[in-house]
Amino acid sequence: MTGKVVDLPPKNRPQVPPPVSDFWFAQLDVRLGKIEFMVSRLEWQIGLIVCGGFGLLVFEIVKAIAAK
């Protein structure tokens, strides 16, 4: 080794700013997740109401048949 120092030319790298849309997409994902959760909960509630109404209808039909 001769101990010489070699100057390397600097590389011109393009200065690319970070994409701003990442924050927007993260917020959109959070809000869509909340909406999906609310819709799934609403589906369960509607299903329970329909099943409860159908059960009451069956009881009324059985009561009407048994009253004859």
C-alpha positions in Angstrom: 0.0 0.0 0.0 1.4 3.3 -1.0 -0.8 5.4 1.4 -2.2 7.6 -1.4 -5.6 9.2 -1.0 -7.8 9.3 -4.1 -10.5 11.9 -4.4 -13.7 10.4 -5.8 -16.0 12.6 -7.8 -19.4 13.1 -6.1 -22.3 11.3 -7.6 -25.2 13.5 -8.7 -28.2 11.8 -7.2 -31.5 13.3 -8.0 -33.2 14.8 -4.9 -36.6 13.1 -4.9 -39.0 14.3 -2.3 -40.9 11.7 -0.4 -44.4 11.1 -1.8 -47.0 13.1 0.0 -49.7 10.8 -1.0 -48.6 8.1 1.4 -50.1 10.1 4.3 -53.3 10.6 2.4 -53.6 6.9 1.6 -52.9 5.9 5.2 -55.7 8.2 6.4 -58.0 6.8 3.7 -57.2 3.2 4.8 -58.0 4.1 8.4 -61.4 5.7 7.5 -62.3 2.8 5.1 -61.5 0.3 7.9 -63.8 2.2 10.3 -66.6 2.2 7.6 -66.1 -1.5 7.0 -66.4 -2.2 10.7 -69.6 -0.2 11.0 -71.1 -1.9 7.9 -70.3 -5.3 9.3 -71.8 -4.4 12.7 -74.9 -3.1 10.9 -75.2 -6.3 8.9 -75.2 -8.3 12.2 -77.8 -6.1 13.7 -80.1 -6.3 10.7 -79.6 -10.1 10.7 -80.6 -10.3 14.3 -83.7 -8.2 13.8 -84.8 -10.2 10.8 -84.2 -13.5 12.7 -86.1 -12.2 15.7 -89.0 -11.0 13.6 -89.1 -14.4 11.8 -89.1 -16.2 15.2 -92.0 -14.1 16.4 -93.9 -14.8 13.1 -93.3 -18.6 13.7 -94.7 -18.3 17.2 -97.8 -16.4 16.0 -98.4 -19.1 13.3 -98.0 -21.9 15.8 -100.4 -20.1 18.2 -102.9 -19.5 15.4 -102.8 -23.2 14.4 -103.0 -24.4 18.0 -106.1 -22.2 18.7 -108.3 -24.1 16.3 
